[in-house]
Amino acid sequence: MSAATTIRVGPAPNRWQAQGLYLDGQRPLPAPVAMQIDELARALVAQGDGIDLRWPLADIRELPDQAGGDLLILRRHDDPLARLVLPDRSLVPRLINRTSRAPVTRRGPLLAWAVAAVAAVALIILVLVPRMADQLAAFIPAEGERALGQTALNQVRQGIDGASVVRLCEAPAGLAALREMETRLEAAMDEPLDLSIHVLDHGMVNAFALPGGFVVFFRGLIDKATEPEQIAAVFAHEVGHVVSRDPTRHALRSAGSIGVLGLLFGDFAGGTIVLFLTEQLINAKYSQGAEAQADRFAFEVLPRMGVSPAALADMFERFGTSGGEPPAIVRHFLSHPALGDRIEAAREAVPAGFEARPLMSETEWKALKSVCK
């Protein structure tokens, strides 16, 4: 595409004239036009074969020349398609708003659409996705749920430390002590569960449940515990999640929420962080009921095991007052119901006249503490 040479009549700027090209955004070929300034109307006039344009100078914006960089390409702020192409930049001093952003018109409708879009996304993520996840969880067969849990465990082992895979702790005596605790717990339950208990050789102070009956402890939690009853209290709480199938619903909700947000944000730099932080807010919103229910489950089964529910309160208090940044398990619990309320509820759950029974021998406790050695 080319444009004719600018013609200047006299030195005064108000005599500016030029030959250029006009593209209306519809026809495939540009049309030649003669351009001049209408000083009274403060407008750029462009005329040609069937073309009569009057663009106010204040409404004209400059577009970058993506080809040779030697042309002046103009558009009106309210017309996304039409272009005027000039052969040089002699008109630039007259274009007072050439680099300004186009004014936003019809702010009200735009704001209404934005609010409606945000509300629609919130409805999908906070209402529709959780409801669909709760319904789908009931239809997943046990084999599929267990396969999902095994896959999630593998991902945790591979992703928690980056390059290295976190090993499973398998000291025979320590695992035997943990299985004995599991036997006591299952005997105290109304219905037996097919549990799969694992200990990861990692210093994080945490424990969690996965779909399909997986309960996972970190070495850091076992190291911090001062008595087996604290481990049993955490164990019972996580089994409460398994009984309610919370991990399966959580996995389905997370997949659905991240899928919706991924469609919105796309794959861009920092997008993963946005998805992660948003997902944490979503989880904190709907996990309060599940956490409280898991606590109540622990309060019911621990006395049947001969373990005081106060062991759960002891665990909260011990880790919460250790100083510095709260351990991961405390941060996890803090994101749900208030920690102080849960401590109080655990102490109030101790039955009247309750008498504790030894959970394991000193030898078994030492073996459990050494499960990762």
C-alpha positions in Angstrom: 0.0 0.0 0.0 1.3 3.4 -0.8 0.2 7.0 -0.4 0.9 10.1 -2.5 3.4 12.8 -1.4 2.1 15.5 1.0 1.3 18.9 -0.7 1.8 22.0 1.5 0.3 25.2 0.3 2.2 28.1 2.0 4.0 27.9 5.4 1.0 28.4 7.7 -0.3 25.3 9.4 -3.9 26.1 8.6 -3.2 25.6 4.9 -2.2 21.9 5.5 -3.4 19.6 2.7 -2.4 16.0 1.7 -3.2 13.1 -0.4 -3.7 9.8 1.5 -5.7 6.5 1.6 -8.9 5.5 3.4 -9.8 2.0 4.6 -13.4 1.6 5.8 -12.8 -1.9 7.3 -15.2 -3.5 4.8 -13.9 -3.1 1.3 -10.7 -5.0 0.6 -8.8 -2.1 -1.2 -8.0 1.4 0.1 -9.5 4.4 -1.6 -7.5 7.6 -2.4 -8.7 10.7 -0.6 -7.7 14.3 -0.5 -7.3 15.7 3.1 -7.3 19.1 4.6 -8.0 20.9 7.9 -11.3 22.7 8.5 -10.1 25.3 10.9 -13.6 26.5 11.9 -14.8 23.0 12.8 -11.3 21.9 14.0 -11.8 18.7 11.9 -9.8 16.7 9.4 -11.8 16.5 6.2 -11.1 13.6 3.8 -12.9 13.4 0.4 -12.8 11.0 -2.5 -14.9 8.9 -4.8 -18.1 8.6 -2.7 -16.2 9.5 0.5 -16.9 12.6 2.6 -15.4 12.3 6.1 -15.1 14.9 8.8 -13.1 13.7 11.8 -12.8 16.1 14.8 -9.2 16.5 15.6 -9.8 15.8 19.3 -11.3 12.4 18.4 -8.4 11.2 16.2 -6.0 8.6 17.6 -2.7 7.3 16.1 -2.0 3.7 15.5 1.5 2.2 15.2 2.7 1.5 11.7 3.6 -2.2 11.9 5.2 -2.3 8.4 7.8 0.3 7.5 7.2 2.7 10.3 7.2 5.7 7.9 3.4 6.2 7.6 0.9 8.0 9.9 -2.1 5.8 10.5 -5.1 7.4 12.1 -8.5 6.2 13.5 -11.4 7.7 15.3 -11.8 6.8 18.9 -15.3 5.6 18.3 -14.6 3.6 15.1 -12.5 0.4 15.6 -12.3 -0.3 11.8 -11.9 2.8 9.7 -8.3 4.1 9.0 -6.7 7.1 7.3 -3.2 6.6 6.0 -0.9 9.6 5.5 2.5 9.5 3.8 4.3 11.5 6.5 3.8 12.9 10.1 3.3 16.5 9.3 -0.2 16.5 10.7 1.0 15.2 14.1 1.3 18.7 15.8 -2.5 19.3 15.2 -3.6 16.0 16.7 -3.8 17.0 20.4 -5.2 13.6 21.6 -3.5 11.2 19.2 -1.9 9.2 22.0 -4.8 9.4 24.5 -7.0 6.5 25.4 -10.4 6.5 23.9 -13.0 7.7 26.4 -15.2 5.0 27.9 -18.8 5.4 26.9 -21.9 3.8 28.4 -20.1 3.0 31.7 -23.4 1.9 33.2 -24.1 -1.0 30.9 -20.4 -2.0 30.9 -20.4 -2.1 34.7 -23.6 -4.0 34.8 -22.2 -6.6 32.4 -19.0 -6.9 34.5 -21.0 -7.4 37.7 -23.2 -10.0 36.0 -20.1 -11.9 34.8 -18.5 -11.9 38.2 -21.8 -13.0 39.8 -22.1 -15.8 37.2 -18.6 -17.1 37.9 -19.2 -16.9 41.7 -22.5 -18.9 41.2 -20.7 -21.6 39.2 -17.8 -22.0 41.6 -19.5 -21.5 44.9 -22.8 -23.1 44.3 -23.1 -25.3 41.1 -19.6 -26.9 41.3 -20.0 -28.0 45.0 -23.5 -29.3 44.4 -22.4 -31.3 41.3 -19.4 -32.6 43.2 -21.5 -33.8 46.1 -23.8 -35.6 43.7 -21.0 -37.1 41.6 -19.2 -38.4 44.7 -22.0 -40.8 45.4 -21.7 -42.4 42.0 -17.9 -43.1 42.0 -17.3 -46.8 42.6 -14.9 -47.8 45.4 -12.3 -49.0 42.9 -12.3 -45.6 41.1 -12.2 -43.7 44.3 -9.2 -45.8 45.5 -7.4 -45.3 42.2 -8.0 -41.5 42.6 -6.5 -41.6 46.1 -3.4 -43.6 44.9 -2.9 -41.1 42.1 -3.2 -38.2 44.5 -0.7 -39.8 46.9 1.8 -40.2 44.1 1.4 -36.6 43.1 2.0 -35.4 46.7 5.1 -37.5 46.9 6.5 -36.1 43.7 5.4 -32.5 44.1 6.0 -31.6 47.7 9.8 -31.3 47.4 10.1 -30.4 43.7 12.6 -32.7 42.0 12.9 -35.5 44.6 10.2 -38.1 45.4 9.4 -38.2 49.1 10.0 -41.8 50.4 7.4 -43.8 52.4 8.5 -44.7 55.9 8.4 -48.5 56.3 10.2 -49.5 59.5 8.4 -52.7 60.3 8.0 -52.2 64.1 6.8 -48.6 63.6 4.2 -49.7 60.9 3.1 -52.5 63.2 2.4 -50.0 66.0 0.5 -47.7 63.6 -1.6 -50.7 62.4 -2.4 -51.6 66.0 -3.7 -48.0 66.5 -5.7 -48.5 63.3 -7.2 -51.8 64.7 -8.3 -50.0 67.9 -9.8 -47.2 65.9 -11.7 -49.5 63.6 -13.0 -51.6 66.5 -14.5 -48.4 67.9 -16.3 -47.5 64.7 -19.9 -48.6 63.7 -18.7 -49.9 60.4 -15.3 -51.1 59.3 -13.4 -49.2 56.6 -10.8 -50.3 54.1 -8.1 -47.9 55.2 -4.6 -47.4 53.7 -2.2 -45.7 56.1 1.0 -44.2 55.0 3.8 -42.1 56.6 5.9 -39.7 54.4 9.5 -39.0 55.4 9.0 -35.2 55.4 9.4 -32.7 58.2 6.0 -31.0 57.6 3.8 -31.1 60.6 0.6 -32.3 59.0 -1.7 -35.2 58.2 -4.5 -35.5 55.6 -7.0 -37.9 54.1 -7.3 -38.7 50.4 -10.1 -40.4 48.4 -10.5 -44.2 48.7 -9.6 -44.5 52.4 -6.0 -43.1 52.3 -4.8 -41.5 55.5 -1.3 -39.9 55.3 0.9 -38.7 58.1 4.1 -36.7 57.8 7.1 -37.6 59.8 7.1 -34.0 61.2 3.8 -34.6 63.0 4.9 -37.9 64.6 8.2 -36.2 65.7 6.3 -33.3 67.4 3.8 -35.5 69.2 4.6 -36.2 72.9 2.2 -39.1 73.3 0.4 -41.6 71.1 -3.0 -40.3 72.0 -2.2 -37.1 70.1 -1.5 -39.2 66.9 -4.7 -41.1 67.6 -6.7 -37.9 67.8 -5.4 -36.7 64.5 -6.0 -40.2 63.1 -9.6 -40.2 64.2 -10.2 -36.7 62.8 -8.9 -37.7 59.3 -10.9 -41.0 59.3 -13.9 -38.8 60.0 -13.2 -37.2 56.7 -12.9 -40.6 55.0 -16.3 -41.7 56.5 -18.0 -38.6 55.1 -16.1 -38.9 51.7 -14.9 -35.4 52.1 -11.6 -36.0 50.2 -13.6 -37.3 47.2 -15.9 -34.3 47.2 -12.9 -32.0 47.7 -11.1 -33.5 44.7 -14.2 -33.1 42.5 -14.8 -29.5 43.7 -11.1 -28.6 43.1 -11.1 -30.1 39.6 -14.3 -28.3 38.7 -13.3 -24.9 40.2 -9.8 -25.0 38.7 -11.3 -26.0 35.3 -13.7 -23.0 35.4 -11.0 -20.6 36.5 -8.6 -22.0 33.9 -11.1 -21.2 31.2 -11.2 -17.6 32.5 -7.6 -16.9 33.2 -6.0 -19.2 30.6 -2.4 -20.3 30.7 -0.4 -17.2 31.4 2.5 -16.2 33.6 1.3 -16.2 37.2 -2.0 -17.9 36.3 -1.1 -20.9 38.4 -0.7 -18.7 41.5 -4.0 -17.0 40.8 -5.8 -20.4 40.6 -4.1 -21.7 43.7 -4.9 -18.7 45.8 -8.5 -18.6 44.6 -8.9 -22.3 45.2 -7.7 -21.9 48.8 -10.4 -19.2 49.4 -13.0 -21.5 48.0 -11.9 -24.4 50.1 -11.9 -22.3 53.3 -15.5 -21.2 52.4 -17.0 -24.7 52.2 -14.8 -26.7 54.5 -16.0 -25.4 57.8 -18.9 -27.9 58.0 -16.7 -30.8 57.0 -14.1 -30.0 59.6 -16.6 -29.6 62.4 -18.2 -32.9 61.4 -14.8 -34.7 61.4 -14.2 -33.3 64.9 -17.5 -34.7 66.1 -16.6 -38.1 64.6 -13.3 -38.0 66.6 -15.2 -37.0 69.8 -17.4 -40.1 69.4 -14.8 -42.8 68.6 -11.9 -41.7 70.7 -13.6 -42.6 74.1 -14.5 -46.0 72.6 -10.8 -46.5 71.9 -10.0 -45.5 75.5 -8.6 -42.2 74.4 -9.8 -38.8 75.8 -11.1 -36.4 73.2 -9.0 -33.8 75.1 -6.0 -35.3 73.2 -7.2 -33.4 70.2 -7.2 -30.2 72.2 -3.8 -31.0 73.6 -2.5 -31.4 70.0 -3.9 -28.0 69.0 -2.5 -26.3 72.0 0.9 -27.9 71.8 1.5 -27.0 68.2 -0.3 -23.6 68.4 2.0 -22.4 71.2 5.3 -23.7 69.8 6.2 -20.2 68.8 7.1 -18.7 65.4 5.1 -19.5 62.3 2.3 -21.9 63.1 2.9 -25.4 61.8 1.1 -26.5 58.6 -1.5 -28.6 60.5 -2.3 -25.6 62.7 -2.6 -23.3 59.7 -4.8 -25.9 58.1 -7.2 -26.0 61.1 -7.0 -22.2 61.5 -8.5 -21.8 58.0 -11.7 -23.4 59.2 -13.6 -23.1 62.5 -11.9 -21.0 65.2 -9.1 -22.9 66.9 -10.2 -21.8 70.3 -13.7 -23.0 69.8 -12.4 -26.4 68.7 -10.2 -26.7 71.7 -13.1 -25.9 74.0 -15.4 -28.4 72.1 -12.8 -31.1 72.4 -12.4 -30.7 76.2 -16.2 -30.5 76.6 -16.5 -33.8 74.7 -14.8 -35.9 77.4 -17.6 -38.1 78.8 -18.3 -37.9 82.5 -16.4 -40.5 84.5 -14.2 -41.4 81.5 -11.2 -43.5 82.2 -8.4 -43.7 79.7 -6.8 -47.0 78.7 -3.2 -47.3 77.5 -3.1 -47.0 73.7 0.3 -48.7 73.3 3.3 -49.8 75.2 6.4 -47.6 75.6 8.2 -49.9 73.2 5.5 -49.6 70.6 5.5 -45.8 71.0 9.3 -45.6 70.5 8.9 -47.8 67.4 6.3 -45.5 66.0 8.5 -42.5 66.6 11.2 -44.3 64.7 9.0 -45.4 61.8 11.1 -43.4 59.3 14.5 -44.6 60.5 
